[in-house]
Amino acid sequence: MKYKVRSLMSHCGFTIVASELILTFPIVATGLCGTEMKLLGSNTRYPIILGHEGAGIVESVGEGVSTVKTGDKVITLFLPQCGECASCLNSEGNYCMQIKQSFTNLMSDGTSRFTCKGKPIYHFANTSTFSEYTVIREISVAKIDKVAPLEKVCLISCGFSTGYGAAINTAKVTPGSTCAVFGLGGVGLSVIMGCKAAGAARIIGVDINKDKFEKAKELGATECISPQDFKKPIQEVLVDMTGVGVEFCFEVIGNPEMMAAALASCHESHGVCVIVGFLKSGVQINIDGFLFLSGRTLKGSIFGGWKSRDNVTKLVSEYMAKKINLDPLITHNLNLDKINEAVELMKTGKCIRCVLIL
């Protein structure tokens, strides 16, 4: 399926209601994430403006908006931070309950703020960044450094943060440990960067696309393997390679069979498996219950465990201070009207992250 770009300026419109603490701004740059790739052609409500990995400059704000103002650079947040729900108030949680509003593909009052030729268009992930303009709630943006390059830091709105944080926050990778990362796309490579930053001694990249091995090693993988090169299951290969299984394993594909394999790859005593890959609702994972007898841990992770509004600003500051490097993750830059080319690049595995420039 091809995503048809429409200009909100020439064909469409948007509305803002002051009482809802929302704002409008033009998107400057947005990444194409694997989540959109999985949703194309699915039972998502259409017509819809996809996109959730964006950055822009605030143009107008509704009455009551206090944390951002006109002219501020911001990053969009598919995972909001309301600061009031049980998750936001829990120091260990980041799954803000307000994210559930995005499941309706509408704003909190049950309406759409986008129209095209007089007909409503659905919202996506609280953000809708594949557009010249978007309308967004205050709790779904983070103000960032005014000199930050938006075409780089837009990755912090999802891909980089999700992967990097899965290693740092969710798994809590320890110095000297052994890790395995299933899937070497933009998020998987960010996991590798997190494992390296945490001091892992051995980081094994797993992917059927060997073209990604060089980039993975550049970012911290100590070795890379393809399941297609072995006659035995990949979990057995990893156990043979390490002798006891890996201490931290990450599934970053969204494949139920690989999720089960990742768990089975873990050290049977204290191995930790983190599921980062996106699975559609209703998909089941077939896991041998015996794997839990000895002490393995299976964990989910969203947005790398970061509290979005609090931590995105800090991650951008770390990028500006050259403590983290996003540049190797961006292999292509295209104008928004070339989005179908970006989709093809993703489908064929020829790019890590394509940033669309408006």
DOVEXMAR-21287 format. One record per residue (C-alpha): residue number from 0; residue in three letters; x, y, z. Coordinates in steps of 0.001 Angstrom, whole numbers, plus 500000, padded with zeros to 6 digits. Each point is the difference from the previous one (the first is absolute). Layout:
<nodes>
 num residu      x      y      z
 NUM    ala      X      Y      Z
...
</nodes>
This chain:
<nodes>
 num residu      x      y      z
   0    met 500000 500000 500000
   1    lys 501250 503482 499183
   2    tyr 499528 502883 502396
   3    lys 498691 503003 498123
   4    val 501308 503321 501254
   5    arg 497608 502911 500197
   6    ser 500950 503551 500872
   7    leu 497997 501349 502908
   8    met 500670 503473 498689
   9    ser 498462 499496 496549
  10    his 497537 497132 500323
  11    cys 499188 499493 503640
  12    gly 499347 501783 503256
  13    phe 500324 499666 503737
  14    thr 498289 501438 503063
  15    ile 501140 500830 503510
  16    val 497833 500242 503119
  17    ala 501596 502150 502685
  18    ser 498517 498161 502953
  19    glu 501769 496762 499103
  20    leu 503561 501237 500622
  21    ile 501105 499216 496466
  22    leu 502284 501677 497501
  23    thr 500751 500061 496289
  24    phe 503361 500027 498296
  25    pro 501592 499268 496645
  26    ile 501963 496760 499872
  27    val 503601 500628 498879
  28    ala 501246 496397 499963
  29    thr 498580 496562 500709
  30    gly 501436 496504 499914
  31    leu 498370 497016 498297
  32    cys 499730 497318 502671
  33    gly 499369 496290 499662
  34    thr 496735 500438 501881
  35    glu 498503 501872 497054
  36    met 501269 497259 497701
  37    lys 498075 497388 501980
  38    leu 496836 502080 500027
  39    leu 499872 500645 496250
  40    gly 497218 497876 498592
  41    ser 498815 498878 503460
  42    asn 496611 500636 501554
  43    thr 501046 503475 501140
  44    arg 497211 502563 499603
  45    tyr 500297 501905 496732
  46    pro 500468 502667 498787
  47    ile 502711 500768 502531
  48    ile 503142 502134 500335
  49    leu 502701 497589 501157
  50    gly 503407 500957 501416
  51    his 501217 500226 503586
  52    glu 503744 500739 499872
  53    gly 499901 503751 499472
  54    ala 501407 503357 500973
  55    gly 498850 503523 499243
  56    ile 499565 503573 501190
  57    val 496918 501136 501910
  58    glu 497842 502415 498041
  59    ser 497016 500492 502318
  60    val 498761 498768 503367
  61    gly 496611 499676 501620
  62    glu 498961 501772 503178
  63    gly 501601 498436 503073
  64    val 503051 498541 498270
  65    ser 502884 500904 502291
  66    thr 503030 497818 499204
  67    val 500563 501066 496386
  68    lys 499474 503201 498066
  69    thr 500047 501276 496441
  70    gly 503473 499607 498499
  71    asp 501107 497106 502231
  72    lys 501588 496968 498388
  73    val 498212 496831 501063
  74    ile 500048 496250 499510
  75    thr 496780 498041 499649
  76    leu 499248 497229 502493
  77    phe 497911 496975 499037
  78    leu 500201 499108 503703
  79    pro 498693 503027 501907
  80    gln 500807 500928 503583
  81    cys 496990 501471 501759
  82    gly 501722 500090 503385
  83    glu 496785 498976 501766
  84    cys 499235 496316 499309
  85    ala 501286 497070 502081
  86    ser 502775 499230 497518
  87    cys 501269 503576 499815
  88    leu 500005 500253 503786
  89    asn 501865 496686 500391
  90    ser 503774 500442 499815
  91    glu 500350 496642 498208
  92    gly 497208 500476 497455
  93    asn 499745 501937 496740
  94    tyr 496866 498571 498335
  95    cys 497877 503132 500346
  96    met 496332 499038 499980
  97    gln 499257 502855 497610
  98    ile 501579 497973 497195
  99    lys 496758 498059 499801
 100    gln 498349 503052 498492
 101    ser 502109 499460 496887
 102    phe 498413 496577 499507
 103    thr 496791 501769 498929
 104    asn 501849 502028 497308
 105    leu 498159 503067 501282
 106    met 500653 502878 502400
 107    ser 498854 499765 503620
 108    asp 496609 501557 499232
 109    gly 499287 497239 497466
 110    thr 500492 502139 496904
 111    ser 502624 500288 497282
 112    arg 501809 503297 499513
 113    phe 501004 499168 496429
 114    thr 497827 500300 496923
 115    cys 500552 499557 496273
 116    lys 497454 501458 497586
 117    gly 497569 500265 502882
 118    lys 500347 496386 501165
 119    pro 501690 498948 503265
 120    ile 503423 498325 500057
 121    tyr 501074 497848 502948
 122    his 502882 500757 502369
 123    phe 502825 497550 500666
 124    ala 502029 499338 503167
 125    asn 499165 503394 501510
 126    thr 502281 501560 497383
 127    ser 499215 499618 496239
 128    thr 503346 501270 498722
 129    phe 499738 499101 496284
 130    ser 498509 503397 499381
 131    glu 501009 503616 499544
 132    tyr 498147 500891 503198
 133    thr 498743 498013 502953
 134    val 497739 500612 502980
 135    ile 501195 498464 503233
 136    arg 499332 500032 503738
 137    glu 502434 501738 502315
 138    ile 500773 496729 501794
 139    ser 501220 498541 496692
 140    val 502847 502408 499283
 141    ala 503335 500717 501638
 142    lys 501781 503327 499704
 143    ile 503619 499625 498883
 144    asp 503202 501995 499488
 145    lys 499337 502907 497644
 146    val 503077 499208 497890
 147    ala 499412 496237 499725
 148    pro 499919 498737 496369
 149    leu 496447 498729 499573
 150    glu 500941 497735 497095
 151    lys 502216 498052 502428
 152    val 498285 500139 503391
 153    cys 496613 498987 498587
 154    leu 501251 496406 500511
 155    ile 499883 500587 503745
 156    ser 496210 500140 499733
 157    cys 499951 496213 499524
 158    gly 502668 497860 498322
 159    phe 503130 500936 501871
 160    ser 498380 500472 503408
 161    thr 498055 496741 499741
 162    gly 503084 497915 499261
 163    tyr 502595 501792 502101
 164    gly 497705 500126 503020
 165    ala 499051 496321 499691
 166    ala 503620 499176 500816
 167    ile 500634 502748 502551
 168    asn 496664 500172 501829
 169    thr 497978 496855 499345
 170    ala 502664 497297 499947
 171    lys 502526 501948 502082
 172    val 502909 498427 498139
 173    thr 503001 499503 502285
 174    pro 503706 500617 499317
 175    gly 501826 496947 498638
 176    ser 496784 498222 498978
 177    thr 499097 498171 496796
 178    cys 497074 501273 497901
 179    ala 498190 498886 496841
 180    val 497879 502268 497827
 181    phe 497486 498449 497585
 182    gly 499376 502488 497173
 183    leu 502479 502625 498824
 184    gly 497733 502765 498780
 185    gly 500076 503499 501480
 186    val 498584 498888 503354
 187    gly 502175 496893 500217
 188    leu 503128 502016 499284
 189    ser 498941 502410 502729
 190    val 499764 497036 502380
 191    ile 503590 499140 499062
 192    met 501034 503573 500790
 193    gly 498300 499679 503388
 194    cys 501702 496696 500760
 195    lys 503359 501494 499117
 196    ala 499368 503081 502138
 197    ala 499089 497715 502921
 198    gly 503340 498215 499687
 199    ala 498991 496652 498496
 200    ala 503068 497956 499060
 201    arg 498410 497975 497223
 202    ile 497153 501158 497750
 203    ile 498722 497548 497377
 204    gly 497871 501369 497172
 205    val 497504 497637 498379
 206    asp 498413 500729 496610
 207    ile 499391 498266 496660
 208    asn 501133 503141 498160
 209    lys 503787 499868 500071
 210    asp 500228 503463 498455
 211    lys 499233 501332 503458
 212    phe 502915 498269 501706
 213    glu 502579 502675 499224
 214    lys 497852 502779 501488
 215    ala 499245 497866 503056
 216    lys 503713 499460 500635
 217    glu 500670 503694 499472
 218    leu 497531 500769 502798
 219    gly 501253 497412 502483
 220    ala 499133 496428 498980
 221    thr 502945 497686 500597
 222    glu 498694 497419 497511
 223    cys 496982 499391 497765
 224    ile 498301 496803 498840
 225    ser 497178 499018 497647
 226    pro 497584 497210 500985
 227    gln 500053 498901 496354
 228    asp 503635 498925 500350
 229    phe 499182 497263 502522
 230    lys 498071 496740 499871
 231    lys 499056 500144 503674
 232    pro 497626 502519 501639
 233    ile 501575 503381 500711
 234    gln 499454 499632 503760
 235    glu 502138 496878 499979
 236    val 502659 501822 497992
 237    leu 500139 502804 502560
 238    val 500177 497575 502914
 239    asp 502857 498168 498248
 240    met 501802 503288 499304
 241    thr 499805 501154 503607
 242    gly 500031 496668 501808
 243    val 497143 500996 502299
 244    gly 497761 502342 498031
 245    val 500037 503777 499865
 246    glu 499322 502113 503057
 247    phe 497936 502609 498138
 248    cys 498038 499328 496830
 249    phe 497892 502440 497990
 250    glu 497382 499169 497353
 251    val 499653 503060 497757
 252    ile 498181 498475 497024
 253    gly 496437 499419 501118
 254    asn 500015 496336 498996
 255    pro 498301 497604 502476
 256    glu 502294 497081 499093
 257    met 503087 502135 500532
 258    met 498634 501215 503327
 259    ala 499822 496409 501218
 260    ala 503501 499358 498623
 261    ala 501362 503088 501734
 262    leu 498698 498839 503370
 263    ala 501453 496529 499436
 264    ser 503367 501619 499190
 265    cys 500256 501481 503491
 266    his 502104 498644 502836
 267    glu 497750 497523 501781
 268    ser 500816 501347 503449
 269    his 499851 503776 499681
 270    gly 499516 500856 496332
 271    val 497786 502981 499148
 272    cys 498050 500177 496741
 273    val 498490 503339 498973
 274    ile 497309 500170 497318
 275    val 500387 503227 498031
 276    gly 498494 498960 496655
 277    phe 496425 501031 499231
 278    leu 497315 497332 499829
 279    lys 496452 500717 498895
 280    ser 497229 499403 502499
 281    gly 498884 496384 500169
 282    val 503264 498437 498834
 283    gln 500965 497111 502275
 284    ile 503490 498876 501057
 285    asn 500595 496271 500465
 286    ile 502486 499617 502864
 287    asp 501089 496786 501702
 288    gly 498997 500413 503649
 289    phe 503067 498044 501109
 290    leu 502135 503034 499096
 291    phe 498701 501785 503086
 292    leu 500884 497211 502420
 293    ser 503594 501084 500458
 294    gly 499769 503758 500360
 295    arg 499883 501709 496621
 296    thr 498210 503337 499804
 297    leu 497796 501178 497119
 298    lys 499263 503721 499885
 299    gly 498134 502419 497800
 300    ser 501261 503488 499215
 301    ile 498428 503125 498546
 302    phe 501974 503077 499011
 303    gly 503038 498513 501698
 304    gly 498566 500504 503462
 305    trp 500467 503772 499792
 306    lys 497465 502386 501449
 307    ser 499498 501809 496746
 308    arg 499737 503712 500783
 309    asp 502589 499820 502771
 310    asn 502619 498036 498119
 311    val 499741 501017 496339
 312    thr 501290 503466 500795
 313    lys 502955 498447 501836
 314    leu 500762 497585 497149
 315    val 500077 502884 497532
 316    ser 502407 501812 502322
 317    glu 502210 496893 500063
 318    tyr 500020 499958 496202
 319    met 500967 503664 499907
 320    ala 502807 499244 502488
 321    lys 501167 497150 497705
 322    lys 499343 497386 502686
 323    ile 497797 498061 497585
 324    asn 500210 499896 496209
 325    leu 496877 499710 497866
 326    asp 501658 500702 496673
 327    pro 500985 496390 499091
 328    leu 496354 498936 500274
 329    ile 498899 502359 497211
 330    thr 500850 498528 496618
 331    his 497549 501943 497824
 332    asn 498392 503444 499910
 333    leu 497053 500577 497663
 334    asn 497322 502632 499553
 335    leu 496575 499050 501315
 336    asp 498623 499660 496478
 337    lys 502490 497143 499504
 338    ile 498463 497992 502843
 339    asn 499126 497078 497727
 340    glu 503684 499706 499081
 341    ala 500818 499938 503705
 342    val 497495 497188 500521
 343    glu 501653 497948 497260
 344    leu 503442 500582 501498
 345    met 498719 498705 503336
 346    lys 498295 496984 498435
 347    thr 503165 498935 498209
 348    gly 502226 500548 503043
 349    lys 502118 502556 498165
 350    cys 499787 502664 502693
 351    ile 500239 500180 503764
 352    arg 498010 503191 500535
 353    cys 498636 502316 497351
 354    val 499223 503512 501216
 355    leu 497338 501845 498040
 356    ile 500574 503725 499697
 357    leu 497124 502415 499555
</nodes>
